[in-house]
């Protein structure tokens, strides 16, 4: 903005000078016309005009130099500003490209995650569809619960402690039986999955049909409890309590929350309803009972082994005492040997100190050496 203002001022000053020059020439012309006979005055006027013209040329030259300097200054300032603007624009473009590249990288990563999640969802949908097809069929649903029960038993119990599809003495076949120690009776386990009644109950929730659905659900459970009690509880063969396995924690929780009559009927009929989690806890308890019974059965073997162990300890003590006696005797023998070596060393020293001379008289009394014991 400053160079442009300077140019405007320069143009105004130049116009004023030109107007002044025109007026001066016009005045000189008028003076010449009015006083044609006065040559001296005319010469003076021309001289003034020449001087003013020279001054005007000097000022014009100065103005031209100033204009050139202003042009250079303006050009340099403009180049510098353009360079800064270009640098800022280039940096901004670089930063934008880097941010765009980073954003695209994150976008690709997110898209990859979304793609994997989509594949997982598709796999899960396929599995859910398969599970729905299994649960929609009553026979397949029963097999599903039975397989889940068998997997839990195989995981927690030893192979010789259970039997699947076991036939009882009354000809009834139970899904699984846990072989308890003698005197307890084997525990019968039957798997049930009242899926249809449960589905009707969940669909009728908070509707007028809920009460009817609850009655149907309770009725189906009571039928299962009665069947288990009548088929799988045999005096002298099975345990006094049987288990009804439900492969769904949600159904198990719903029964305990809203169907107290079913729980009471089960206790009265000696049928305990278990879910996968409570079934595992029950199996752990059964395994502890088996271990305790096995320990009691092997008590006489343990007593015999303890007696043999006590004999071995006594024998070891006798041998240690004998070793101590031998050690003490060896210590005494070493002490006696040390006394003998000390005496021998002392006698040898006396012998070395003797000075025998060749001119000793024959009747020289010499004390004979005595044997050291």
Buried (B, 14 or more C-beta within 10 A) or exposed (E): EEBEEBBEEBEEEBEEBEEEBEEBEEEBEEBBEEEEEEEEEBEEBEEEBEEBEEEBEEEEEEBEEEBEEBEEEBEEEEEEEEEEEEEEEEEEEEEEEEEEEEEEEEEEEEEEEEEEEEEEEEEEEEEEEEEEEEBEEEEEBBBBBBEBBBEBBEEBBEEEBBBBEBEBEEEBEBBBBBBBBEEBBBBBBBBBBBBBBBBBBBEBEEEEEBEEBBEBBBEBBBEBBEBBBEBBBBEEBBBEBBBBBBBBEEBBEBBEEEBEEBBEBBEEBBBBBBBBEBBBEBBEEBBEEBEEBEEEEEEEEEEEEEEEEEEEEEEEEEEEEEEEEEEEEEEEEEEEEEEEEEEEEEBEEEEEEEEEEEEEEEEEEEEEEEEEE
